[in-house]
Amino acid sequence: MKKIFITLLITSLCLVSCQDELDTEATGLSTKEGLVTAAVVENSISSSYQLLSNKLNILGEWNWGGGLVFQNDYIMQDIASDDMEKKWISDGDQPWIDEINNFTFTSTNGGPNGLWKYNYEGIKRLNLGIELLTRSDIETVTGISTARKNQLLGEAYFLRSFYYFSLVTNFGDVPLIVKPVESLEEAFKVSVRADKAVVWDKIKADLVLAQALLPNTKYSSTTEKWRVSKGAVIALQAKAALYTQKWSEVAPLVDQLATLGYGLDANYFDNFSTSKEYSDNEVIFSYDHQSNVTPRRGNGICAPLGWGFFAPSTDFLNSFEANDPRKLYTVDVTNQNINKMLGSLDGTNKGNDDAPNNKVYLRYADALLWKAEALNEGGNYPGAIAIINQIRLRARTTITALGTLPPAGTLPDRPASSDKAVIKNWLIAERRAELGFENQRMLDLKRWGIAKQVMTAHGKNFQDKHMLYPIPQSEIDASAGTLTQNAGY
């Protein structure tokens, strides 16, 4: 097919007949005008998960400068923050990542470009799947059961919300596309930024639809436990409520997770260990990486770990309290291993571009800390402190990476307090220790309104404009200026 040099809505959101623009896992997405089968419907949804993968080169072939070699979550949320550095040894490799790290990036940087394209490619695939699944005759035409149709549709609504969550939190106002775009004329019409409040409303509305469609069980499928579950939907509802400061809505949603079987693992690293996947109690939603399958779906980001990428900042290492076992479970400085990212404690998977360890997106400890934050904002200080202490108790009673218990006195309980600011600082510290290198830090700092303060103290040139990333310049150019830029870029 003739290449058209328009990126966002022309090659990422429209022209559903452009099969050669898609990865091989998306086979069937071009059949809107042809025969629709159960396999086509199934693949329209399963292919949309792919954009959550850490597989290498999903959207390009070693397009480093365009930010397309792998998902940029670690770069945009961890390297950009005070937690992570690009490499263990500073060098000139991939300067676009250094620009993110030191806040000298512009609208042509590959980081925002990759983030934008990954999310909108997922949305494109989902819009087609949703259109197929909501056809009145889909069960008759394909033979798909009502239960399976509902499950797939519920997954699709969640995933679309998940991708839009990433877009609205990183870019603010973004184009809101909720159906396949089938012509250049239509593409230009929809390349207009919707107010972020409208995007949030759509995220929440889709999640309501998803919750009603998915089975009331921990796993939507006992044979495919990687699929979106009702717990994932409820967790994202709680996170959306938190980010939009609907404090009273957060706790009841988080409380529902326990009724579905979620809880804190006894051992902290069970969340990340390859050997514990889908047998732990805490992980709510993750991408299922597998080795030695066709098409490949291994965790490719383990390869750059073998090239020296991703290292802790000194500030991050110094932020841990004495003997906190989460420090070594996160990063092994001696051996230069990011244990969380490798899913191992001995360097297994390092350098492997087809590693089996999953990418965790939502887990119960994170959700509990959302609840603690909401309770603190609502004035329930004892409730907030109790949850913080629950997280600390798990940490100090977990077996360390060295096979021993932490010494007595490690991570003592926070005392009673009615000082909202003090409790908030405890929460901030606890989230950093608990969720380090899980793509949460920069988003947390921004929503708390302290990003500029923290980044300035860390020696970074963070300006007010950096509260949002720039709309990729290539997208603005492709829209002939219809798509507008964030202030300051």
Disulfide bonds with the S-S distance in Angstrom:
none
